[in-house]
Amino acid sequence: MATSLLRCIALASAVLCAPLLQAADHLVFPPKAGAGEPREGGVRHIVLLAGDEEYRSEEAMPMLAKILSQRHGFKCTVLFSADADGNVLPDRGELLTHPEALDTADAIVMSLRFRHWAPETVARFQAAVARGIPLIGLRTSTHAFNDKPLGGFGKDVLGERWVSHWGAHKSQATRGVVEPGAEGESLLHGVSDIFGTTDVYEAYPPADAKILVRGQVLKGMQASDEPADYRKKRSTDKMEQGVNDPMMAVAWTRDVAGSAGKTNRTFCTTMGAATDLTNEGFRRLVVNSVFWGLKLDVPQRADVSFVDPFEPSMYGFKGSIPGLKVDDLELGKALPKRQAQK
């Protein structure tokens, strides 16, 4: 009898502890029934990659996945720089949870910075790219990887690498200005009043890129601030120009032919901190890019309202929410409140 009791206690303990032993290290958001229009070919699978130390991609990617799944009928999987217990660790550049999801990705949305993944993860990412799926790169994805074989991904695929902060970091925000002649592009449906608290990056997309938006450097950090007016030397040739004359490109598209004979539709923006995505116009541009990349009709005014409350952390190194777990970011949950420092 004592043995049976001990077995029952052991079984009960195992059941109670199971959630701790099987902590989520990635998120899957099934499409909400009735969201979006029926599509030939069925539901598309969007894989969102969060992995940077500075711009809070761990907060931004789940928010975008909720909108894409619950408002627009995509299946979304979010992968993180996290350990097997679901602890989000943005500084651990070698980590990407559940890379198997890349095997069935129909499109990738990435917000990465200087990652150095395991070879098997790199191989899965390369295989997805080789299939010719759309690639959407935000902010530091121009320098997503810091070593071979992916070190040239930003320049070769997205169209730019890390060059410099063109506006003053953390003191000069960005106003998005639509490129003359791009106004009729489907990617810009319903997009207006683009603003981000990040600064403009120095960027020179290649000749085959279609520039959609340029970044006006502002004097301060408010959307109402006036344009900055000073001269600055370019990193490329050391020639001086007005900081807004011409303005740097901050969003563009490219069609990139791969070695496997497939072509990737790519959208790149050097904006993209979690705080930038509180701006409706910019958020809609990113959501539109998924439809565009998949060659689906871009909605005239995509619903980009937040599914759960979204009050992201300010960007900065060592600024992630302490103790953040992947399952803190599930559907139905707002971002955990940052505890006041004692």
C-alpha positions as CSV (number, residue, x, y, z in Angstrom):
1,M,0.0,0.0,0.0
2,A,2.9,2.3,0.9
3,T,4.4,1.6,-2.5
4,S,1.2,2.4,-4.3
5,L,1.0,5.7,-2.4
6,L,4.5,6.6,-3.4
7,R,3.8,5.8,-7.0
8,C,0.7,8.1,-6.9
9,I,2.7,10.9,-5.4
10,A,5.4,10.5,-8.0
11,L,2.9,10.5,-10.8
12,A,1.1,13.6,-9.4
13,S,4.5,15.3,-9.1
14,A,5.4,14.5,-12.7
15,V,2.1,15.9,-14.0
16,L,2.5,19.1,-11.9
17,C,6.1,19.5,-13.1
18,A,5.4,18.7,-16.7
19,P,4.8,22.4,-17.8
20,L,8.1,23.3,-16.3
21,L,9.9,20.5,-18.1
22,Q,8.2,21.4,-21.4
23,A,8.4,25.2,-21.3
24,A,7.6,26.8,-24.7
25,D,10.7,28.0,-26.6
26,H,8.7,29.2,-29.6
27,L,5.2,30.4,-30.4
28,V,2.7,29.2,-32.9
29,F,-0.3,31.3,-33.8
30,P,-2.9,29.4,-35.9
31,P,-5.0,31.6,-38.2
32,K,-8.2,32.8,-36.7
33,A,-11.2,31.3,-38.3
34,G,-12.7,33.8,-40.8
35,A,-9.7,36.1,-40.7
36,G,-8.7,37.3,-44.2
37,E,-10.0,36.3,-47.6
38,P,-9.9,32.7,-48.9
39,R,-6.7,32.2,-50.9
40,E,-5.8,29.8,-53.6
41,G,-3.2,27.5,-52.2
42,G,-4.6,27.6,-48.7
43,V,-3.1,29.1,-45.5
44,R,0.4,30.4,-45.8
45,H,3.0,29.8,-43.0
46,I,4.9,32.9,-41.9
47,V,8.0,32.3,-39.8
48,L,9.2,35.4,-37.8
49,L,12.7,35.4,-36.4
50,A,13.5,37.4,-33.3
51,G,17.1,37.8,-32.3
52,D,18.8,41.1,-31.6
53,E,20.3,42.7,-28.5
54,E,19.1,46.3,-29.0
55,Y,15.8,46.9,-30.8
56,R,13.5,44.5,-28.8
57,S,12.6,42.1,-31.6
58,E,11.5,39.7,-28.9
59,E,8.6,42.1,-28.2
60,A,7.9,43.1,-31.8
61,M,7.8,39.8,-33.6
62,P,5.0,38.2,-31.5
63,M,2.9,41.4,-31.9
64,L,3.3,41.2,-35.7
65,A,2.5,37.5,-35.6
66,K,-0.7,38.1,-33.7
67,I,-1.8,40.7,-36.3
68,L,-0.9,38.5,-39.3
69,S,-2.7,35.4,-37.8
70,Q,-5.7,36.9,-36.1
71,R,-6.4,39.8,-38.5
72,H,-5.3,38.3,-41.8
73,G,-5.5,34.5,-41.6
74,F,-1.8,33.4,-41.8
75,K,-0.3,30.7,-39.7
76,C,2.6,32.3,-37.8
77,T,5.5,30.8,-35.9
78,V,7.9,33.0,-33.9
79,L,11.4,31.7,-33.2
80,F,13.6,33.3,-30.5
81,S,17.1,33.7,-29.2
82,A,16.1,31.6,-26.1
83,D,17.1,28.5,-24.3
84,A,15.3,25.2,-24.0
85,D,13.4,26.4,-20.9
86,G,11.9,29.4,-22.8
87,N,14.1,32.1,-21.2
88,V,14.5,34.9,-23.8
89,L,18.3,35.7,-24.1
90,P,18.8,38.3,-26.8
91,D,22.6,38.5,-26.2
92,R,23.0,34.8,-27.1
93,G,23.6,35.1,-30.8
94,E,24.1,31.4,-31.3
95,L,20.5,30.6,-30.3
96,L,17.5,30.1,-32.5
97,T,14.7,28.0,-31.1
98,H,12.8,25.3,-33.1
99,P,14.6,26.0,-36.5
100,E,12.6,23.1,-37.9
101,A,9.8,25.6,-38.6
102,L,11.9,27.1,-41.4
103,D,11.4,23.9,-43.3
104,T,7.8,24.8,-44.0
105,A,8.0,28.6,-44.1
106,D,6.2,30.3,-47.0
107,A,7.8,33.6,-46.0
108,I,10.3,34.9,-43.4
109,V,10.1,38.1,-41.4
110,M,13.3,38.7,-39.7
111,S,14.7,41.1,-37.1
112,L,18.2,39.8,-36.4
113,R,21.5,41.3,-35.4
114,F,25.0,39.7,-35.7
115,R,23.8,36.1,-35.2
116,H,26.1,33.1,-35.3
117,W,23.8,30.0,-35.4
118,A,24.7,26.4,-35.3
119,P,25.5,24.8,-38.7
120,E,22.2,22.8,-38.8
121,T,20.2,26.0,-38.2
122,V,22.2,27.9,-40.9
123,A,21.5,25.0,-43.3
124,R,17.7,25.2,-42.7
125,F,17.8,29.0,-43.2
126,Q,19.8,28.6,-46.4
127,A,17.4,25.9,-47.7
128,A,14.4,28.2,-47.0
129,V,16.1,31.0,-49.0
130,A,16.9,28.6,-51.8
131,R,13.2,27.7,-52.2
132,G,12.7,31.3,-53.3
133,I,10.4,32.4,-50.5
134,P,9.8,36.1,-49.7
135,L,12.2,37.7,-47.2
136,I,11.3,40.7,-45.1
137,G,14.1,42.2,-43.2
138,L,13.8,44.9,-40.4
139,R,16.4,47.3,-39.1
140,T,19.5,45.4,-38.1
141,S,18.7,42.5,-40.5
142,T,21.1,44.3,-42.9
143,H,23.7,42.9,-40.5
144,A,21.9,39.9,-39.4
145,F,24.9,37.6,-39.3
146,N,28.5,38.0,-38.3
147,D,30.3,35.1,-39.9
148,K,30.4,32.8,-42.9
149,P,28.5,31.4,-44.7
150,L,25.8,34.1,-44.0
151,G,28.0,37.1,-43.4
152,G,27.2,38.7,-46.8
153,F,23.4,38.1,-46.5
154,G,22.5,41.8,-45.8
155,K,24.4,43.2,-48.8
156,D,23.8,40.4,-51.2
157,V,20.2,39.6,-50.5
158,L,18.5,42.5,-48.7
159,G,20.6,45.1,-50.5
160,E,22.7,46.8,-47.7
161,R,25.0,46.0,-44.8
162,W,25.7,48.0,-41.7
163,V,27.2,51.4,-42.7
164,S,26.6,54.0,-39.9
165,H,24.0,55.9,-37.9
166,W,23.2,58.8,-40.3
167,G,20.9,60.6,-37.8
168,A,22.1,61.0,-34.2
169,H,21.3,57.8,-32.3
170,K,18.6,58.2,-29.6
171,S,18.3,61.9,-30.2
172,Q,17.1,62.3,-33.8
173,A,14.0,60.4,-34.9
174,T,12.9,59.5,-38.5
175,R,10.0,60.8,-40.6
176,G,9.2,58.5,-43.5
177,V,8.8,60.3,-46.9
178,V,7.4,58.4,-49.8
179,E,9.7,58.3,-52.8
180,P,8.4,60.3,-55.7
181,G,7.0,57.9,-58.3
182,A,6.3,55.1,-55.7
183,E,3.0,56.4,-54.6
184,G,1.0,53.9,-56.6
185,E,2.9,50.8,-55.3
186,S,0.6,48.3,-53.7
187,L,3.0,48.0,-50.7
188,L,2.0,51.6,-49.8
189,H,-1.7,50.9,-49.7
190,G,-3.1,52.8,-46.7
191,V,0.4,53.9,-45.6
192,S,0.8,57.4,-44.3
193,D,2.4,59.5,-41.6
194,I,5.4,57.1,-41.1
195,F,7.4,57.9,-38.0
196,G,9.9,56.1,-35.9
197,T,12.0,56.9,-32.8
198,T,15.0,55.2,-34.3
199,D,17.5,57.2,-36.3
200,V,18.1,57.0,-40.0
201,Y,20.7,54.5,-41.1
202,E,23.2,55.4,-43.8
203,A,22.2,53.1,-46.6
204,Y,22.8,52.8,-50.4
205,P,20.6,50.1,-51.9
206,P,21.8,48.8,-55.3
207,A,20.5,50.0,-58.6
208,D,18.1,47.1,-58.9
209,A,16.3,48.1,-55.7
210,K,12.9,49.9,-55.9
211,I,13.0,52.6,-53.2
212,L,9.7,53.2,-51.5
213,V,10.4,55.4,-48.6
214,R,13.2,57.8,-47.6
215,G,14.0,58.8,-44.0
216,Q,14.0,62.5,-43.1
217,V,16.3,63.1,-40.1
218,L,14.5,65.2,-37.5
219,K,15.9,67.6,-35.0
220,G,14.5,65.7,-32.1
221,M,12.5,62.7,-31.1
222,Q,8.9,63.9,-31.7
223,A,6.9,63.4,-34.9
224,S,6.2,67.1,-34.9
225,D,9.9,68.1,-34.9
226,E,11.4,70.0,-37.8
227,P,13.9,68.4,-40.3
228,A,17.5,68.6,-39.2
229,D,19.7,70.9,-41.3
230,Y,23.4,70.3,-41.2
231,R,26.1,68.7,-43.4
232,K,27.7,65.4,-42.9
233,K,30.3,63.2,-44.6
234,R,29.2,60.0,-46.2
235,S,31.1,56.8,-45.1
236,T,31.5,55.5,-48.6
237,D,33.4,58.3,-50.3
238,K,33.9,60.9,-47.5
239,M,32.1,63.5,-49.6
240,E,29.9,66.0,-47.6
241,Q,26.2,66.5,-48.2
242,G,23.2,67.8,-46.4
243,V,21.9,65.3,-43.9
244,N,18.5,65.4,-45.7
245,D,19.8,66.3,-49.2
246,P,19.3,63.7,-50.4
247,M,17.5,61.7,-47.7
248,M,18.7,58.1,-47.2
249,A,16.5,55.3,-48.3
250,V,14.8,53.5,-45.4
251,A,12.5,51.0,-47.2
252,W,12.9,49.3,-50.6
253,T,12.3,46.1,-52.5
254,R,14.4,43.8,-54.6
255,D,13.9,40.6,-56.7
256,V,17.0,38.5,-56.0
257,A,17.9,35.5,-58.1
258,G,19.5,32.7,-56.1
259,S,22.0,30.0,-57.1
260,A,19.2,27.4,-57.1
261,G,17.3,29.2,-59.9
262,K,14.6,30.6,-57.6
263,T,13.9,34.3,-57.1
264,N,13.3,35.8,-53.6
265,R,11.0,38.8,-53.4
266,T,12.7,40.9,-50.7
267,F,11.5,43.9,-48.7
268,C,14.0,45.7,-46.5
269,T,13.6,48.6,-44.1
270,T,16.2,50.1,-41.8
271,M,13.4,51.2,-39.5
272,G,11.9,48.5,-37.3
273,A,12.5,48.8,-33.5
274,A,9.6,47.7,-31.4
275,T,8.9,51.3,-30.7
276,D,8.8,52.1,-34.4
277,L,6.0,49.6,-34.8
278,T,3.7,51.5,-32.5
279,N,3.3,53.8,-35.6
280,E,0.3,52.6,-37.6
281,G,1.7,53.7,-41.0
282,F,4.9,51.8,-40.5
283,R,3.2,48.8,-39.1
284,R,0.9,48.7,-42.1
285,L,3.9,48.9,-44.4
286,V,5.4,45.8,-42.8
287,V,2.2,43.9,-42.9
288,N,1.7,44.9,-46.5
289,S,5.1,43.5,-47.3
290,V,4.0,40.0,-46.4
291,F,1.1,40.1,-48.9
292,W,3.3,41.6,-51.5
293,G,6.0,39.1,-51.0
294,L,3.6,36.2,-51.4
295,K,2.0,37.8,-54.5
296,L,-1.3,38.2,-52.8
297,D,-3.5,41.2,-53.2
298,V,-2.4,43.8,-50.8
299,P,-5.5,45.1,-48.9
300,Q,-6.4,48.7,-49.6
301,R,-6.1,49.4,-45.8
302,A,-5.0,46.4,-43.9
303,D,-6.2,46.0,-40.4
304,V,-3.1,46.5,-38.2
305,S,-4.8,47.1,-34.9
306,F,-3.1,45.4,-32.0
307,V,-4.6,42.1,-30.9
308,D,-3.2,42.5,-27.4
309,P,-2.0,45.7,-25.7
310,F,1.4,46.7,-27.0
311,E,3.6,49.1,-25.0
312,P,7.2,48.1,-26.0
313,S,10.4,48.8,-24.2
314,M,12.7,51.6,-25.5
315,Y,15.6,50.2,-27.5
316,G,19.1,50.0,-26.1
317,F,21.7,47.4,-25.2
318,K,21.0,45.4,-22.0
319,G,17.4,46.7,-22.1
320,S,15.4,43.5,-22.5
321,I,12.7,42.8,-19.9
322,P,14.4,40.8,-17.1
323,G,13.2,37.3,-16.7
324,L,11.1,37.4,-19.9
325,K,9.8,34.0,-21.0
326,V,8.6,33.0,-24.4
327,D,5.2,32.0,-23.0
328,D,4.9,35.6,-21.6
329,L,4.3,36.6,-25.2
330,E,1.4,34.2,-26.0
331,L,-1.9,35.2,-27.5
332,G,-4.1,36.9,-24.9
333,K,-1.1,38.4,-23.0
334,A,0.2,41.9,-23.0
335,L,3.9,42.5,-22.5
336,P,5.0,42.1,-18.9
337,K,5.5,45.3,-17.1
338,R,9.1,46.2,-16.4
339,Q,9.7,46.3,-12.7
340,A,10.8,49.6,-11.3
341,Q,14.5,49.6,-10.4
342,K,15.2,49.8,-6.7
